[in-house]
Amino acid sequence: MFTNMQNGTAEDWAVIGAAHQEHFSKTPAHLMDMLRSLEQVSVGFACDQLQHSLMTGTLARRDGGSDEEVAIALLHDVGKAVNIPNHGAIGAELMRPYVSEDAYHAIYNHQHFQGKYYYEFAGANPNMRDNYKDETWYDLAVKLVDRWDAPAFDPEFEVDPLESFEPLLQTLFAQPARIL
């Protein structure tokens, strides 16, 4: 095995690639742990971010969303387990190797779509989502935010349990990851 990349051989990279694939299988468990950690994050909302994520995923599921849509609804705020200001970018990058480009962009930019409801109170343009109206992912982002995310702050809402989403995450994240 090499000690610097410049000396790597095809055989070295085959071993490394196999080890990476083995590690990728742990992604659903890591995401479940990240979601669980959101129970400790309320950041001023009526419910904690785990309840919010479960409600968003539950709403997408009950609305007949595709597996990918349910997954991105559930995971759209998972980046808050790391950092709140750029949580959309963090979550989008975590999911990028496994979801469509449209789903990636919807997650990445969902905060600008939420801005319709609060940007004016923060001194920003509440119509920022209009900047993306010609993008292929615009309708998905509108659906994610307006139908599932924005209405998902009720602490009394009966959510589907986190464990009920685990098979979906295991299936979605069992796909070969796109590395490049």
C-alpha positions in Angstrom: 0.0 0.0 0.0 1.3 3.4 -0.9 2.2 6.1 1.6 1.5 9.0 -0.8 -1.0 9.2 -3.7 1.7 9.8 -6.3 2.8 6.2 -5.9 -0.6 4.6 -5.9 -1.1 1.6 -8.3 -4.3 0.2 -9.8 -4.2 -2.6 -7.2 -3.9 -0.1 -4.3 -6.9 1.8 -5.6 -8.9 -1.4 -6.0 -8.4 -2.1 -2.3 -9.2 1.4 -1.3 -12.3 1.4 -3.5 -13.6 -1.8 -1.9 -13.0 -0.4 1.6 -14.9 2.7 0.6 -17.9 0.7 -0.6 -18.0 -1.2 2.8 -18.0 2.1 4.6 -20.8 3.5 2.4 -23.1 0.8 3.7 -23.0 2.5 7.1 -24.5 5.7 5.7 -28.2 4.9 6.7 -27.2 4.3 10.3 -25.2 7.5 10.4 -28.1 9.5 9.1 -30.5 7.8 11.6 -28.1 8.9 14.4 -28.0 12.4 13.0 -31.8 12.6 12.9 -32.0 11.3 16.5 -29.6 14.1 17.5 -32.1 16.7 16.2 -34.3 16.0 19.2 -31.9 18.2 21.1 -32.3 21.1 18.6 -35.4 23.3 18.9 -33.9 26.7 17.9 -37.1 28.5 19.0 -39.7 26.5 17.0 -42.8 25.0 18.6 -41.2 21.5 18.2 -37.7 20.1 18.1 -36.1 19.4 14.8 -36.5 15.6 15.1 -40.3 16.1 15.4 -40.1 18.6 12.5 -38.2 16.1 10.3 -40.5 13.2 11.1 -43.5 15.4 10.4 -42.1 16.5 7.1 -41.3 12.9 6.1 -44.7 11.7 7.3 -46.5 14.4 5.3 -44.6 13.5 2.2 -45.3 9.8 2.7 -49.1 10.4 3.3 -49.1 12.7 0.3 -48.0 9.9 -1.9 -44.4 11.2 -2.4 -42.0 8.9 -4.2 -39.3 7.2 -2.1 -36.8 9.9 -3.0 -39.3 12.6 -2.1 -40.0 11.0 1.3 -36.3 10.7 1.9 -35.5 14.3 1.1 -38.4 15.5 3.1 -37.2 13.5 6.1 -33.6 14.5 5.7 -33.9 18.1 4.4 -32.8 19.5 7.8 -30.3 16.8 8.8 -27.5 19.2 8.3 -28.7 21.0 11.4 -27.0 18.2 13.3 -23.7 19.8 12.2 -24.4 23.5 11.6 -27.6 25.5 11.3 -26.7 28.4 9.0 -25.7 26.2 6.0 -27.7 23.1 6.9 -29.3 22.9 3.4 -25.9 22.6 1.8 -24.7 20.1 4.3 -27.8 17.9 3.9 -27.7 18.2 0.2 -24.0 17.1 0.0 -24.7 14.2 2.3 -27.4 12.9 0.0 -25.8 14.0 -3.4 -24.3 10.6 -4.3 -27.7 8.9 -3.8 -30.4 11.3 -5.1 -31.2 13.0 -8.3 -29.7 16.3 -9.2 -33.2 17.9 -8.9 -33.5 16.5 -5.3 -30.0 17.7 -4.5 -30.8 21.3 -5.6 -34.2 21.3 -3.8 -32.5 20.4 -0.5 -29.6 22.7 -1.1 -31.9 25.7 -1.7 -34.9 24.9 0.4 -34.2 27.8 2.8 -34.7 30.3 0.0 -38.0 28.7 -0.8 -39.0 28.9 2.9 -38.1 32.6 2.7 -41.5 33.2 1.2 -42.8 32.9 4.8 -40.2 34.8 6.8 -37.5 36.6 4.8 -39.4 39.9 5.0 -39.1 39.7 8.8 -35.4 39.2 8.5 -34.9 42.1 6.0 -34.5 39.8 3.0 -36.4 39.3 -0.2 -39.3 36.9 0.4 -39.5 36.2 -3.3 -36.0 34.8 -3.6 -37.4 31.5 -4.8 -38.5 33.3 -8.0 -34.8 33.4 -9.0 -35.0 29.6 -9.6 -38.4 29.4 -11.4 -36.7 28.2 -14.6 -34.8 25.4 -13.0 -35.9 21.8 -13.5 -36.0 21.3 -9.7 -38.2 24.4 -8.9 -41.5 22.4 -8.7 -39.9 19.8 -6.4 -38.5 22.5 -4.1 -42.0 24.2 -4.0 -43.6 20.9 -3.1 -40.9 20.1 -0.5 -41.4 23.4 1.3 -45.0 24.4 0.7 -46.7 20.9 1.2 -44.4 19.2 3.7 -41.8 21.5 5.3 -43.6 24.7 6.1 -46.6 23.1 7.7 -44.5 20.7 9.8 -44.0 22.4 13.2 -46.9 21.0 15.3 -45.6 19.2 18.4 -48.9 17.4 18.8 -48.9 15.9 15.2 -48.9 12.1 15.2 -45.7 11.4 13.2 -44.6 8.1 11.8 -41.8 6.7 14.0 -38.3 7.2 12.9 -37.7 3.5 12.6 -40.5 3.3 10.0 -38.2 5.3 7.7 -35.1 3.1 8.2 -35.9 0.6 5.4 -36.4 3.4 2.9 -33.0 4.9 3.9 -31.4 1.5 3.7 -32.7 1.0 0.2 -31.9 4.5 -1.0 -28.4 4.6 0.4 -27.6 1.0 -0.6 -27.3 2.1 -4.2 -23.8 2.5 -5.4 -22.7 5.9 -4.5 -21.6 8.3 -7.2 -18.1 9.4 -6.2 -17.2 11.6 -9.0 
